[in-house]
């Protein structure tokens, strides 16, 4: 894709990169024309095991423009160029409080801007302040503003008033957002009920007739060596499932698991009056 504009967003405390630009096939030979402006990247790249964290990570796109953004508290780097990247312009941004990767010791970490492949990024008129290991890694800039951006006006268009504000971006009370994590946590949420069908307010029928797209509508899907697998949940079914008048799951004589041959790989979890029945199809 080409000519993509990402603007006027608040991107806060992402686990991976705030934005990840990926080039595929011959994408590295083309100029995609991606434009980032008037975004706030706040604490992006919190992951301890993803190596390519940062505010923005470029993995091969050329001609990207990054201007009038704030990168505050990025992990690894504010902008990290890992492939191609010729013609990239970075100007009039605030890049402050960048720190090293949360868990991986690697080259170029803890800098405002890191050009790992040395393609010659065009960098100018940015405000750099308090970045852990320095402002630039394997790249050069001109017209730098090296004062605290929270204490004076910058060319970015952003102002610090206890939180970052900009005329183009809706305000957000960033100070009230506490860092979150799912590591070492336990789900203690509990629900008590007598009959699941009372809660769902549905009744079960003798047979179910569904079309092809409905029965294989997955909540998980993946591909491996050309084989597609899908998982779906079926609730409120006690009879049979037919597609184009062909029975895929016959009405069972008992509640034992059935192993059938189907066109795709699915696993259906069926709840019937409190009895959990597994039906598995392999394609």
N, C-alpha and C positions, 0 to 999 in steps of 0.2 A: 504494500500500500504506500501511497505517497501523499504529500501535502496534508499532514495531520497536525492539528493545533490542540495543545493541552494548556488550558488557561483558567485562572480564577478559582483555583482549588486550594483547600487545606488538606494536606496529606500528613497524617500524624501517626508516629510511632509504628510504622510498618515493620513486619517481621523480616521480610526480605528487603529488596530495594524499593525505594519509593516509586521509581519507574525503571523498567528494564527494557532496553531497546535491543531486539534480537534480529540479526540478519540471517536469512536462510537462502539456499540455492545460490544464485548469483547476486544476492542483495548487496554484498560488499562492493560490487563494482558500480553501483548506482547511487544517486543522490536522492534520498527519500523525502527530504524537505520537511522534517519534523520540527515543530516549533513549540517550545515551552516558554510561557511568560506569565507573570503575576500569579505564581503559585507559592505557597508556603510549605516547605518540607520540614517538618518538625520531628526531630528524633528518629529519622528514618533508618532502617537497617538494624534492628535489634537482635537479629539471629546470632546465636553462638556457633552454628554449624553450617550455615550457608556462606560460602566464601565470597560471593559476588554481591554483598550488601553495599549500600551507599544511598545517597539521595537519588541520583540518577546513575545508572550503569549503562554504558554503551557497549554492545556486543557486536559491532560491525556496521552500523548505519553511518552514512556520510551526510554531510551538509546539515547537521542538526544545529538549531539556534536556541540558545538558552539565555534569556535576559529578563531583568526585573523580577527575579525570584528571591526568596529567602531560604537559605539552607542553615537551619539552626540545630546544632547538636546531632549532626549526622554521624552514624557509625561507619567506620572504614574510611570513607571519603564523601565529600559532597557530590562531586562528579568524578566518576571513575571510567576511564576509557580503556577497554580491554581488547578492541579489535577494529581495524580500519579507522574510521572517524575523521578522515580528511575533510576539510572544509567546515568543521565544527566551530561555531562562534559562541563564546561565553562572555557576556558583558553586563554591566550594571546590575549585578547580583550582590546580595549580602551573603557571605559565607563565613560562619562563625561557630565556635565551640565544637568543631569536628574532633572526634576521638577515635582511637584505634578500634579495630574489629573486636567484638565482644568475646570471641573465643579462639580465633585463628591468627597466629602470628605470620604475617605475609608481607611481601614487598609493597611499598606505597601506601601502607595503611596509616591513618591518622592525619592525612593531608587534606587541605581544602579541595584541590584538584590534582588528580593523578593520571598521567598519560602513560600507561604501561608499555604501549607499543611505539611511542615517540613519533607520532604522525605530524606533529606541529599544529596543535590546536591554536585558534585565534582567541586570545584572552586579553581583555582590557576593561578598565574602569570599574572593577569590582571592589567591594569593601571586604577585606580579609581581616579577621580579628580572632585571636585566641584559639587557633587551630593547633592541636596537640603537638604534631611533629613538623609543622610548617604549613605554608600556604600552597606550595607547588611542588610536584614530583615529576621530574623529567619533562617539564614544560616551562614556558616563560610568559610573562604578562607585562602590560604597560598601563600607566595611569592608575596605579593601585591606591586605594584609600585604606590606610592602616589604623584608623581610629575606631574606637568602640561604636558600633552602629546604633547602640541604644542611647547614646548621648548626643548625637548630632544628625543632621539631615544627610542622606546619601542620595546617589543618583538612581537608587532602586525603585523609589516611589513608595517604599514601606517606612512606617514610623513605629517606634516602640512607645507604647503608652501603658505599660504593664502587661501587654500582649502585643503581638504584631498586628498592625492594621494597615489596610490599603483600600483606596477608594473603589477598587474593582472587585474586592473579595468581601463577602459577608463576614461580620465579626464573629469571633468564637472565643469563649472564655477558656483558653488553653490552660490557664493556671489551675483549673478545677479538674483536669483530666489526670488521673493517677496512672502510672505505668502498670500494665497488666501482663500476666503470664499464665499459661496453662500448665507449666511445669510443676510436678510434684503436688498436684491438686487432686481432690476426690470429689466426685459428684454426690452431694448429700441430699439432693432434691428427691422427695418422695411423694407419691400420690396413692390414695386409698380409694377403692371403688369395689362394688360387688359384681358388676357386669359391664364389660367393655362396650357392649352394644347400647347400654343405657346412656353412656357418656357420648358415644358417637351419634345416638339418636337415629340409628339405621336398623333395618331388619334384614335377615339373610334370606336369600331366594334359593330355589331348587337348582337353578342353572344360571350360568353367566355367559352372555353373548357379547364379545368385545371384538373390536377390529384389530388389525395387525399392529397399528401404532400404539394402541392403548395397552395391550397386554405386555408389550416389551418396552413400555416407558420406564426407564431405569432411574434409580436414585444413585447407582454407582455404575460406571462403565469404563472399560479399559480394553486395550488391544494388545495381543501378544502373538507374534509370528503369523499375522494375518487372521487370527481368530478374535472375534469380538465377544466379550462377555458382558452380560447385564444382570443387575439384581433389581427385584421389585418386591413390594409388599402388597399382598392381597388380603383385605379385611372384609368380613361379612359374606363369605362364600361357603356353601356347603354342597354344591352340586358339581357341575361340569362347565368347562370353558370351551367354547366353539369359535372357530374362525372360518368364515366362508363355508359353514355347515360341516366343517371337519373338526372332530373332537381332539383337542390337544391335552386336556386334563379330564379324564372320565370321572363320573360320579363314583367315589370310592365305596367299597363294601365295608371297610374299616378305617381306622385312623393311622394305619401304618404308612411309612413313606413309600412313594411310588417313584420308580426310575423310568423316565420316558425318553423317546427320541424326538427332538425338536429341531427347528431351523436355527435357533440361537441358543446360547448357553445362559440359562436363567435359574434363579432359585427363588421360589415363591413361599413366603411365610403366611400360612393361613390360620386364622384364629377362629375356632368354632366353639362357642359356649364354654370358653375357658380351656379348650384342648388345643395344643399347638401342633400343627401338622406340617411337615416339611415335604414339599414336592420339588423335585430337581429335574431339570431338563438339560441335556447335553447335546450340542450340535456339532 
